């Protein structure tokens, strides 16, 4: 029986006063867990941050776009490639996209919902009419629709998925043929300890005030909190490879990009006000062949809110992983950790030792990525 590989990623990261992901009141999102209030960052927020991080490093054609304005994007490509004016290009684009059966939005030219697609996929759709653009533009609307009816528009969106779509999937409720099952699950980030919502009262002074004028030109408040977060995601490697047409090398590349971006990205909410970007104090990776395992139960009893929260959180995580593998008899295919806790420092020695016992000797992040890929490559070769 072919084994399935689940790559669990566990992150402990401390964030200073910040409002990374706001709720409908403009305050940091929260959750009750273990009977106390915790800071929370939604999975959607960190998935978007991860996607934007790896898209920034990819060529334009390899990026993914999520938008209601797919028609306008297709028109731009047709005019670029054929020299047609936008009016005729829009007629052709409308006829092509009609094959998808996408509901129209309230605003002219928009779809009713966001569609997630690869830029290269839309380029491929535009290329279907490049050589016939002038001929198609001369047809009446009804004849134009008939002329493009047999073109493989749907097929272009069903293959050649970019990393973003392959990882996070695509859900189009009324067009199942466009659905792509996600290869990644991302948990809501949760503080390992109790948090309190605070408010920053701020004023802005009008630089053109006369000397006799007093008072602020603007007054407001921003909600914030500070937290050590436990972040978790898991990648189903088999699903990822399937989404990439069975190309295991492409799947290994995508996994590596995701691991790098999930570890190093951050949501941008109020970033100019708080400059909240930090790096994780711990990134642990475990490859399992049975099921993904979220270790948030390590923090059901909140970490005491005193000095050393991140070290205690990392130690709790290591102990939870070790206990779980011993109790359930799990033998991970691979496990490793990169962290900032020194065994030579008395205040972090216990944490460093616990992490070594749970995940093995400390490795830097680059080596963790390299050895993860090597171990998966070996396992895949053994399966062949």
Secondary structure, DSSP 8 states (H G I E B T S, - for coil): -----EEEEEEEEEEEEE-SSB-TTSSB-EEEETTEEEEEE-HHHHHHHHHHHHHHTS-GGG-EEEES-HHHHHHHHHHHHH---HHHHHHHHHHHHGGGT--B-SSTT-BSS-EEEEHHHHHHHHHTTGGGHHHHHTS-HHHHHHHHTTS-HHHHHHSS--HHHHHH-B--TT-GGG-B--SEEE--EEESS----EEEEEEE--TT--TT--S-SEEEEEEEEEEEEEEEEEEEHHHHHHHTTT-HHHHHHHHHHHHHHHHH----TTHHHH------SEEEEEEESS-----GGGGSS---SSS-HHHHHHHHHHHHHHHHHHHHT---SEEEEEE---TTSTTTHHHHHHHHHHH-S---HHHHHHHHHHHHHHHHHHH-
